[in-house]
Each structure stands twice: as structure tokens, then as C-alpha cells.
Amino acid sequence: MRYDGEHKFNANIIAALGLYFDFAPFCPEAETGMGVPRKPIHLVRRGNKIHALEVDNHANEFTQQLENFCPANKRKISELSGFVLKARSPSCGMQNVLVYLENETTEIVEYMGEGIFARMLKKQFPLMPLEEEGRLADPVVLNNFIEQVFSNTDTVIHE
């Protein structure tokens, strides 16, 4: 479910992956208490750190909740065999997520980054197969992801 209460259900992904896998709905934004519907967030660089901030009110910050979500849900996440992540999401995007530079007069796009949850997921679960939903329309990417998930089902991550 999106921040605005809508969804980005993709019947093609469900049909293709549903032949092999069961799905577990998983939204770090909703599960960290951000609420749905709510105001959208975006990523903003302040100094050397990227922050997840409400678009219309930068006093409302969600960075810590998203950074803490993986460690706090390690057991739940480790029971999954792979993730399909939402492209360009400030929490789940793996690449091409807009990051804004905050200054005194305006915000401008600084560079393309990755979502906070996606970054933490890659860091804490480096062997977990991850893919953005849009890339799964490519049959080569889809087959590669399926193979990775099947390979991952026998992998146990230890600290």
C-alpha cells in the first residue's frame, strides 16, 4: 500500500512469481508506524547524512525508524527468501531514488540514491535476493531473480 492509500499492484509480477512462490506483504513505512494515508516523504541530504523527511514539513523525520526496521525485524526478514522492492521509493528503491540537497532557499536534486530500508536490507542481509518491481518485466531479470530466490532458500545467515 502506498503513502496515499493506493496500491501499485502488478498482476504480471504476481502471475509470474506466483507460479513458484508465496507472497508476504511487507511495507517498512507502514510497519514503522508512518500511517496510511499520510503525507509523502522524500530523501534529503543534510551534510553527510541522508534523511527521510515529510515533503511538506521537514520537521517530520522518519530516518531512524527506517534504519532500525531491519535490525528490529531480523527474524521476520530472515524467514523470507527474497524481496520485490518498489522502484524509486525513498524507503525501498534500490537505485535512481531522488535525493534532494537542502539549502536555505530551495531543494534541488543532488544525485540518484537508494532508499533507506533497501540500503539497510542489503547491509544486514547481503545474500538476500532483491529486485525492483519494474525490472521484473524483463524476462532475463525475472528468471535470474527466480533462480536467486531458489538458491537462497538453503542459505542461512549467521552473525
Secondary structure as GFF3:
##gff-version 3
##sequence-region A 1 159
A	DSSP	alpha_helix	11	18	.	.	.	ID=ss1
A	DSSP	alpha_helix	28	31	.	.	.	ID=ss2
A	DSSP	beta_strand	41	46	.	.	.	ID=ss3
A	DSSP	beta_strand	49	54	.	.	.	ID=ss4
A	DSSP	alpha_helix	63	72	.	.	.	ID=ss5
A	DSSP	alpha_helix	74	78	.	.	.	ID=ss6
A	DSSP	beta_strand	83	85	.	.	.	ID=ss7
A	DSSP	beta_strand	97	102	.	.	.	ID=ss8
A	DSSP	beta_strand	107	113	.	.	.	ID=ss9
A	DSSP	alpha_helix	116	124	.	.	.	ID=ss10
A	DSSP	beta_strand	130	132	.	.	.	ID=ss11
A	DSSP	three_ten_helix	133	137	.	.	.	ID=ss12
A	DSSP	alpha_helix	139	152	.	.	.	ID=ss13
###
